[in-house]
């Protein structure tokens, strides 16, 4: 609930005045990051309130976040702090993390009435 908005705010602050220099693709990438941030907060809130659409929304938010992060590893117009040569390891870690959470959400959905 907090990580994605903070991640978006950090990206927006780091990009700030250089958006004009970075171009339209950077604006689109930043806007997509903002939409994913809103989606993640909505999913978290739905899970906390045990809303019936919480688990499917959490799946969508998790997949969107993972895809955005993978895209940011290999292609981004925004600033990045990734050390060269570590993209493969980070990709595997992100994939395993997303798979574990998707498995958890699947099991949780079966347990809830």
C-alpha positions in Angstrom: 0.0 0.0 0.0 2.9 2.3 0.7 5.7 1.0 -1.5 4.2 1.8 -4.9 3.2 5.4 -4.2 6.7 6.0 -2.7 8.3 4.4 -5.7 6.2 6.6 -8.0 7.0 9.8 -6.0 10.7 8.9 -6.1 10.7 8.4 -9.9 8.7 11.6 -10.4 11.0 13.6 -8.2 14.1 12.2 -9.8 12.8 13.0 -13.3 11.3 16.4 -12.5 12.7 19.0 -14.7 14.3 16.6 -17.2 11.0 15.3 -18.6 11.2 17.7 -21.5 14.7 16.4 -22.3 13.7 12.8 -21.9 10.7 13.1 -24.3 7.2 11.8 -24.6 8.1 8.2 -23.8 9.3 9.2 -20.4 6.1 11.1 -19.7 4.1 8.0 -20.8 6.3 5.7 -18.7 5.8 8.0 -15.7 2.1 8.2 -16.2 1.9 4.4 -16.5 3.8 4.2 -13.2 1.3 6.5 -11.6 -1.6 4.4 -12.8 0.0 1.2 -11.5 0.6 3.0 -8.2 -3.1 3.9 -7.9 -4.1 0.3 -8.9 -1.8 -1.1 -6.2 -3.3 1.1 -3.5 -6.8 0.2 -4.6 -5.9 -3.5 -4.5 -4.3 -3.2 -1.1 -7.3 -1.3 0.3 -9.7 -3.9 -1.2 -7.7 -6.8 0.4 -7.7 -5.0 3.8 -11.5 -4.5 3.6 -12.0 -8.1 2.3 -13.9 -6.8 -0.7 -14.9 -9.6 -3.2 -12.8 -8.0 -6.0 -9.7 -7.7 -3.8 -7.9 -10.8 -4.9 -8.4 -10.4 -8.6 -7.4 -6.7 -8.4 -4.3 -7.7 -6.4 -3.4 -10.1 -9.1 -3.7 -7.4 -11.8 -1.7 -5.0 -9.7 1.0 -7.5 -9.0 1.4 -8.5 -12.6 1.4 -4.8 -13.8 4.0 -3.9 -11.2 6.2 -6.8 -12.1 6.0 -6.0 -15.8 6.8 -2.4 -15.2 9.8 -3.3 -13.1 11.1 -5.7 -15.7 10.6 -3.1 -18.4 12.5 -0.6 -16.3 15.4 -3.1 -16.0 15.9 -3.5 -19.7 14.5 -0.3 -21.2 13.6 3.0 -19.5 13.7 6.7 -20.2 13.6 7.4 -16.5 16.6 7.5 -14.1 17.8 4.0 -12.9 20.0 2.9 -10.1 20.6 -0.6 -11.4 24.2 -1.8 -11.5 25.3 -3.0 -15.0 25.3 -6.8 -15.3 22.7 -7.4 -12.6 19.5 -7.3 -14.7 19.3 -11.0 -15.1 19.5 -11.7 -11.4 16.9 -9.0 -10.6 14.6 -10.4 -13.3 14.7 -13.9 -11.7 14.1 -12.4 -8.3 11.2 -10.4 -9.5 9.7 -13.4 -11.3 10.0 -15.6 -8.2 8.6 -12.9 -6.0 5.6 -12.4 -8.2 5.0 -16.1 -8.6 5.1 -16.6 -4.8 2.5 -13.9 -4.3 0.3 -15.2 -7.1 0.4 -18.6 -5.5 -0.4 -17.1 -2.1 -3.4 -15.2 -3.6 -4.6 -18.4 -5.4 -4.5 -20.3 -2.1 -6.2 -17.5 -0.2 -9.0 -17.3 -2.7 -9.7 -21.0 -2.2 -9.8 -20.6 1.5 -12.2 -17.6 1.6 -15.9 -18.3 1.4 
